[in-house]
Amino acid sequence: MPHASPLSPPSRQRASALFRRALRLRCPQCGGEPIFVSWSRLVPNCPVCGLGLERGEDGYWLGAYFFNLTAMETVFTIWFVGFLWWTWPAPPWELFQASTLVLMLVVPIAFFPYSKTLFLAFDLWVRPASEEDFVVPHEEARNVRRTRSR
């Protein structure tokens, strides 16, 4: 009897769809957008399917922090090996230090929204959404005009 793969084809297809949507900064569940208010802040729920984007646990975004840290370490490793390979046998260490500093400041900020959506995709893959994860999308706020005091 052959051993069953832990990832059956439907599971791989679902993972692929979740991560593709996440890389496009969309809701991993349905592909809806927009899910970001700003570069660093998500809306509470997907405007299309109503999925709660924080999934209701304290410390939920520690997983996104882990994804961001892993991406940063990967970029640094590739940068370090590539720089040494390109400049060997006499690497310019001052240039390496300065460029590494810039890289270490830019990459975490640039990758931040991706870390959130990719972690959400991973979480949905491992722990599929249940009814409790969905809420009815909120109505648009009424246009309330503020009056100035004269």
Contact map, one row per residue, 1 for C-alpha under 8 A:
111000000000000000000000000000000000000000000000000000000000000000000000000000000000000000000000000000000000000000000000000000000000000000000000000000
111100000000000000000000000000000000000000000000000000000000000000000000000000000000000000000000000000000000000000000000000000000000000000000000000000
111110000000000000000000000000000000000000000000000000000000000000000000000000000000000000000000000000000000000000000000000000000000000000000000000000
011111000000000000000000000000000000000000000000000000000000000000000000000000000000000000000000000000000000000000000000000000000000000000000000000000
001111110000000000000000000000000000000000000000000000000000000000000000000000000000000000000000000000000000000000000000000000000000000000000000000000
000111110000000000000000000000000000000000000000000000000000000000000000000000000000000000000000000000000000000000000000000000000000000000000000000000
000011111011000000000000000000000000000000000000000000000000000000000000000000000000000000000000000000000000000000000000000000000000000000000000000000
000011111111000000000000000000000000000000000000000000000000000000000000000000000000000000000000000000000000000000000000000000000000000000000000000000
000000111111100000000000000000000000000000000000000000000000000000000000000000000000000000000000000000000000000000000000000000000000000000000000000000
000000011111110000000000000000000000000000000000000000000000000000000000000000000000000000000000000000000000000000000000000000000000000000000000000000
000000111111111000000000000000000000000000000000000000000000000000000000000000000000000000000000000000000000000000000000000000000000000000000000000000
000000111111111100000000000000000000000000000000000000000000000000000000000000000000000000000000000000000000000000000000000000000000000000000000000000
000000001111111110000000000000000000000000000000000000000000000000000000000000000000000000000000000000000000000000000000000000000000000000000000000000
000000000111111111000000000000000000000000000000000000000000000000000000000000000000000000000000000000000000000000000000000010000000000000000000000000
000000000011111111100000000000000000000000000000000000000000000000000000000000000000000000000000000000000000000000000000110010000000000000000000000000
000000000001111111110000000000000000000000000000000000000000000000000000000000000000000000000000000000000000000000000000000000000000000000000000000000
000000000000111111111000000100000000000000000000000000000000000000000000000000000000000000000000000000000000000000000000000000000000000000000000000000
000000000000011111111100000110000000000000000000000000000000000000000000000000000000000000000000000000000000000000000000110110000000000000000000000000
000000000000001111111110000100000000000000000000000000000000000000000000000000000000000000000000000000000000000000000100110000000000000000000000000000
000000000000000111111111000100000000000000000000000000000000000000000000000000000000000000000000000000000000000000000000000000000000000000000000000000
000000000000000011111111111110100000000000000000000000000000000000000000000000000000000000000000000000000000000000000000000000000000000000000000000000
000000000000000001111111111100000000000000000000000000000000000000000000000000000000000000000000000000000000000001001101100000000000000000000000000000
000000000000000000111111110000000000000000000000000000000000000000000000000000000000000000000000000000000000000001001100000000000000000000000000000000
000000000000000000011111110000000000000000000000000000000000000000000000000000000000000000000000000000000000000000000000000000000000000000000000000000
000000000000000000001111111000001010000000000000000000000000000000000000000000000000000000000000000000000000000011001000000000000000000000000000000000
000000000000000000001111111100111110000000000000000000000000000000000000000000000000000000000000000000000000000000001000000000000000000000000000000000
000000000000000000001100111111111010000000000100000000000000000000000000000000000000000000000000000000000000000000001000000000000000000000000000000000
000000000000000011111100011111100000000000000000000000000000000000000000000000000000000000000000000000000000000000001001100100000000000000000000000000
000000000000000001001000001111100000000000000000101000000000000000000000000000000000000000000000000000000000000000000000100100000000000000000000000000
000000000000000000000000001111110000000000000001100000000000000000000000000000000000000000000000000000000000000000000000000000000000000000000000000000
000000000000000000001000011111111000000000000000000000000000000000000000000000000000000000000000000000000000000000000000000000000000000000000000000000
000000000000000000000000011001111110000000000111100000000000000000000000000000000000000000000000000000000000000000000000000000000000000000000000000000
000000000000000000000000111000111110000000000111000000000000000000000000000000000000000000000000000000000000000000000000000000000000000000000000000000
000000000000000000000000010000011111100000000110000000000000000000000000000000000000000000000000000000000000000000000000000000000000000000000000000000
000000000000000000000000111000011111100001101110000000000000000000000000000000000000000000000000000000000000000000000000000000000000000000000000000000
000000000000000000000000000000000111111111100000000000000000000000000000000000000000000000000000000000000000000000000000000000000000000000000000000000
000000000000000000000000000000000111111111100000000000000000000000000000000000000000000000000000000000000000000000000000000000000000000000000000000000
000000000000000000000000000000000001111111000000000000000000000000000000000000000000000000000000000000000000000000000000000000000000000000000000000000
000000000000000000000000000000000001111110000000000000000000000000000000000000000000000000000000000000000000000110000000000000000000000000000000000000
000000000000000000000000000000000001111111000000000000000000000000000000000000000000000000000000000000000000000110000000000000000000000000000000000000
000000000000000000000000000000000001111111100000000000000000000000000000000000000000000000000000000000000000000010000000000000000000000000000000000000
000000000000000000000000000000000011110111110000000010000000000000000000000000000000000000000000000000000000000000000000000000000000000000000000000000
000000000000000000000000000000000011100011111100000010000000000000000000000000000000000000000000000000000000000000000000000000000000000000000000000000
000000000000000000000000000000000000000001111100000111000000000000000000000000000000000000000000000000000000000000000000000000000000000000000000000000
000000000000000000000000000000000010000000111110011110000000000000000000000000000000000000000000000000000000000000000000000000000000001010000000000000
000000000000000000000000001000011110000000111111111110000000000000000000000000000000000000000000000000000000000000000000000000000000000010000000000000
000000000000000000000000000000011110000000001111110000000000000000000000000000000000000000000000000000000000000000000000000000000000000011000000000000
000000000000000000000000000001011000000000000111110000000000000000000000000000000000000000000000000000000000000000000000000000000000000010000000000000
000000000000000000000000000011010000000000000111111000000000000000000000000000000000000000000000000000000000000000000000000000000000010110000000000000
000000000000000000000000000000000000000000001111111100000000000000000000000000000000000000000000000000000000000000000000000000000000011110000000000000
000000000000000000000000000010000000000000001100111110000000000000000000000000000000000000000000000000000000000000000000000000000000111000000000000000
000000000000000000000000000000000000000000011100011111110000000000000000000000000000000000000000000000000000000000000000000000000000111000000000000000
000000000000000000000000000000000000000001111100001111100000000000000000000000000000000000000000000000000000000000000001000000000000000000000000000000
000000000000000000000000000000000000000000010000000111111001100000000000000000000000000000000000000000000000000000000000000000000000000000000000000000
000000000000000000000000000000000000000000000000000111111001000000000000000000000000000000000000000000000000000000000000000000000000100000000000000000
000000000000000000000000000000000000000000000000000101111101000000000000000000000000000000000000000000000000000000000000000000000000000000000000000000
000000000000000000000000000000000000000000000000000001111111000000000000000000000000000000000000000000000000000000000000000000000000000000000000000000
000000000000000000000000000000000000000000000000000000011111000000000000000000000000000000000000000000000000000000000000000000000000000000000000000000
000000000000000000000000000000000000000000000000000000001111110000000000000000000000000000000000000000000000000000000000000000000000000000000000000000
000000000000000000000000000000000000000000000000000001111111111100000000000000000000000000000000000000000000000000000000000000000000000000000000000000
000000000000000000000000000000000000000000000000000001000011111110000000000000000000000000000000000000000000000000010000000000000000000000000000000000
000000000000000000000000000000000000000000000000000000000011111111000000000000000000000000000000000000000000000000000000000000000000000000000000000000
000000000000000000000000000000000000000000000000000000000001111111100000000000000000000000000000000000000000000000000010000000000000000000000000000000
000000000000000000000000000000000000000000000000000000000001111111110000000000000000000000000000000000000000000000111111000000000000000000000000000000
000000000000000000000000000000000000000000000000000000000000111111111000000000000000000000000000000000000000000000110000000000000000000000000000000000
000000000000000000000000000000000000000000000000000000000000011111111100000000000000000000000000000000000000000000000000000000000000000000000000000000
000000000000000000000000000000000000000000000000000000000000001111111110000000000000000000000000000000000000000000100110000000000000000000000000000000
000000000000000000000000000000000000000000000000000000000000000111111111000000000000000000000000000000000001001100100000000000000000000000000000000000
000000000000000000000000000000000000000000000000000000000000000011111111100000000000000000000000000000000001000000000000000000000000000000000000000000
000000000000000000000000000000000000000000000000000000000000000001111111110000000000000000000000000000000000000000000000000000000000000000000000000000
000000000000000000000000000000000000000000000000000000000000000000111111111000000000000000000000000000000000001000000000000000000000000000000000000000
000000000000000000000000000000000000000000000000000000000000000000011111111100000000000000000000000000010011000000000000000000000000000000000000000000
000000000000000000000000000000000000000000000000000000000000000000001111111110000000000000000000000000000000000000000000000000000000000000000000000000
000000000000000000000000000000000000000000000000000000000000000000000111111111000000000000000000000000000000000000000000000000000000000000000000000000
000000000000000000000000000000000000000000000000000000000000000000000011111111100000000000000000000000000000000000000000000000000000000000000000000000
000000000000000000000000000000000000000000000000000000000000000000000001111111110000000000000000000100010000000000000000000000000000000000000000000000
000000000000000000000000000000000000000000000000000000000000000000000000111111111000000000000000000000000000000000000000000000000000000000000000000000
000000000000000000000000000000000000000000000000000000000000000000000000011111111100000000000000000000000000000000000000000000000000000000000000000000
000000000000000000000000000000000000000000000000000000000000000000000000001111111110000000000000000000000000000000000000000000000000000000000000000000
000000000000000000000000000000000000000000000000000000000000000000000000000111111111000000000000000000000000000000000000000000000000000000000000000000
000000000000000000000000000000000000000000000000000000000000000000000000000011111111100000000000000000000000000000000000000000000000000000000000000000
000000000000000000000000000000000000000000000000000000000000000000000000000001111111110000000000000000000000000000000000000000000000000000000000000000
000000000000000000000000000000000000000000000000000000000000000000000000000000111111111000100001000000000000000000000000000000000000000000000000000000
000000000000000000000000000000000000000000000000000000000000000000000000000000011111111100100000000000000000000000000000000000000000000000000000000000
000000000000000000000000000000000000000000000000000000000000000000000000000000001111111100000000000000000000000000000000000000000000000000000000000000
000000000000000000000000000000000000000000000000000000000000000000000000000000000111111100000000000000000000000000000000000000000000000000000000000000
000000000000000000000000000000000000000000000000000000000000000000000000000000000011111111110000000000000000000000000000000000000000000000000000000000
000000000000000000000000000000000000000000000000000000000000000000000000000000000001111111100000000000000000000000000000000000000000000000000000000000
000000000000000000000000000000000000000000000000000000000000000000000000000000000000001111100000000000000000000000000000000000000000000000000000000000
000000000000000000000000000000000000000000000000000000000000000000000000000000000000001111110000000000000000000000000000000000000000000000000000000000
000000000000000000000000000000000000000000000000000000000000000000000000000000000011001111111001000000000000000000000000000000000000000000000000000000
000000000000000000000000000000000000000000000000000000000000000000000000000000000000001001111111000000000000000000000000000000000000000000000000000000
000000000000000000000000000000000000000000000000000000000000000000000000000000000000000000111111100000000000000000000000000000000000000000000000000000
000000000000000000000000000000000000000000000000000000000000000000000000000000000000000000011111110000000000000000000000000000000000000000000000000000
000000000000000000000000000000000000000000000000000000000000000000000000000000000000000000011111111000000000000000000000000000000000000000000000000000
000000000000000000000000000000000000000000000000000000000000000000000000000000000010000000111111111100000000000000000000000000000000000000000000000000
000000000000000000000000000000000000000000000000000000000000000000000000000000000000000000001111111110000000000000000000000000000000000000000000000000
000000000000000000000000000000000000000000000000000000000000000000000000000000000000000000000111111111000000000000000000000000000000000000000000000000
000000000000000000000000000000000000000000000000000000000000000000000000000000000000000000000011111111100000000000000000000000000000000000000000000000
000000000000000000000000000000000000000000000000000000000000000000000000000100000000000000000001111111110000000000000000000000000000000000000000000000
000000000000000000000000000000000000000000000000000000000000000000000000000000000000000000000000111111111000000000000000000000000000000000000000000000
000000000000000000000000000000000000000000000000000000000000000000000000000000000000000000000000011111111100000000000000000000000000000000000000000000
000000000000000000000000000000000000000000000000000000000000000000000000000000000000000000000000001111111110000000000000000000000000000000000000000000
000000000000000000000000000000000000000000000000000000000000000000000001000100000000000000000000000111111111000000000000000000000000000000000000000000
000000000000000000000000000000000000000000000000000000000000000000000000000000000000000000000000000011111111100000000000000000000000000000000000000000
000000000000000000000000000000000000000000000000000000000000000000000000000000000000000000000000000001111111110000000000000000000000000000000000000000
000000000000000000000000000000000000000000000000000000000000000000000001000000000000000000000000000000111111111000000000000000000000000000000000000000
000000000000000000000000000000000000000000000000000000000000000000011001000000000000000000000000000000011111111100000000000000000000000000000000000000
000000000000000000000000000000000000000000000000000000000000000000000000000000000000000000000000000000001111111100000000000000000000000000000000000000
000000000000000000000000000000000000000000000000000000000000000000000000000000000000000000000000000000000111111110000000000000000000000000000000000000
000000000000000000000000000000000000000000000000000000000000000000010010000000000000000000000000000000000011111111100000000000000000000000000000000000
000000000000000000000000000000000000001100000000000000000000000000010000000000000000000000000000000000000001111111110000000000000000000000000000000000
000000000000000000000000100000000000001110000000000000000000000000000000000000000000000000000000000000000000011111111000000000000000000000000000000000
000000000000000000000110100000000000000000000000000000000000000000000000000000000000000000000000000000000000001111111100000000000000000000000000000000
000000000000000000000000000000000000000000000000000000000000000110110000000000000000000000000000000000000000001111111110000000000000000000000000000000
000000000000000000000000000000000000000000000000000000000000100110000000000000000000000000000000000000000000000111111111000000000000000000000000000000
000000000000000000000110111100000000000000000000000000000000000100000000000000000000000000000000000000000000000011111111100000000000000000000000000000
000000000000000000100110000000000000000000000000000000000000000100100000000000000000000000000000000000000000000001111111110000000000000000000000000000
000000000000000000000000000000000000000000000000000000000000001100100000000000000000000000000000000000000000000000111111111000000000000000000000000000
000000000000000000000100000100000000000000000000000010000000000100000000000000000000000000000000000000000000000000011111111100000000000000000000000000
000000000000001001100100000110000000000000000000000000000000000000000000000000000000000000000000000000000000000000001111111110000000000000000000000000
000000000000001001100000000000000000000000000000000000000000000000000000000000000000000000000000000000000000000000000111111111000000000000000000000000
000000000000000000000000000000000000000000000000000000000000000000000000000000000000000000000000000000000000000000000011111111110000000000000000000000
000000000000000001000000000110000000000000000000000000000000000000000000000000000000000000000000000000000000000000000001111111111000000000000000000000
000000000000011001000000000000000000000000000000000000000000000000000000000000000000000000000000000000000000000000000000111111110000000000000000000000
000000000000000000000000000000000000000000000000000000000000000000000000000000000000000000000000000000000000000000000000011111110000000000000000000000
000000000000000000000000000000000000000000000000000000000000000000000000000000000000000000000000000000000000000000000000001111111000000000000000000000
000000000000000000000000000000000000000000000000000000000000000000000000000000000000000000000000000000000000000000000000001111111100000000000000000000
000000000000000000000000000000000000000000000000000000000000000000000000000000000000000000000000000000000000000000000000000100111111110000000000000000
000000000000000000000000000000000000000000000000000000000000000000000000000000000000000000000000000000000000000000000000000000011111110000000000000000
000000000000000000000000000000000000000000000000000000000000000000000000000000000000000000000000000000000000000000000000000000001111110000000000000000
000000000000000000000000000000000000000000000000000000000000000000000000000000000000000000000000000000000000000000000000000000001111111000000000000000
000000000000000000000000000000000000000000000000001100100000000000000000000000000000000000000000000000000000000000000000000000001111111000000000000000
000000000000000000000000000000000000000000000000111100000000000000000000000000000000000000000000000000000000000000000000000000001111111100000000000000
000000000000000000000000000000000000000000001000011100000000000000000000000000000000000000000000000000000000000000000000000000000001111110000000000000
000000000000000000000000000000000000000000000000110000000000000000000000000000000000000000000000000000000000000000000000000000000000011111000000000000
000000000000000000000000000000000000000000001111110000000000000000000000000000000000000000000000000000000000000000000000000000000000001111100000000000
000000000000000000000000000000000000000000000010000000000000000000000000000000000000000000000000000000000000000000000000000000000000000111110000000000
000000000000000000000000000000000000000000000000000000000000000000000000000000000000000000000000000000000000000000000000000000000000000011111000000000
000000000000000000000000000000000000000000000000000000000000000000000000000000000000000000000000000000000000000000000000000000000000000001111100000000
000000000000000000000000000000000000000000000000000000000000000000000000000000000000000000000000000000000000000000000000000000000000000000111110000000
000000000000000000000000000000000000000000000000000000000000000000000000000000000000000000000000000000000000000000000000000000000000000000011111000000
000000000000000000000000000000000000000000000000000000000000000000000000000000000000000000000000000000000000000000000000000000000000000000001111100000
000000000000000000000000000000000000000000000000000000000000000000000000000000000000000000000000000000000000000000000000000000000000000000000111110000
000000000000000000000000000000000000000000000000000000000000000000000000000000000000000000000000000000000000000000000000000000000000000000000011111000
000000000000000000000000000000000000000000000000000000000000000000000000000000000000000000000000000000000000000000000000000000000000000000000001111100
000000000000000000000000000000000000000000000000000000000000000000000000000000000000000000000000000000000000000000000000000000000000000000000000111110
000000000000000000000000000000000000000000000000000000000000000000000000000000000000000000000000000000000000000000000000000000000000000000000000011111
000000000000000000000000000000000000000000000000000000000000000000000000000000000000000000000000000000000000000000000000000000000000000000000000001111
000000000000000000000000000000000000000000000000000000000000000000000000000000000000000000000000000000000000000000000000000000000000000000000000000111
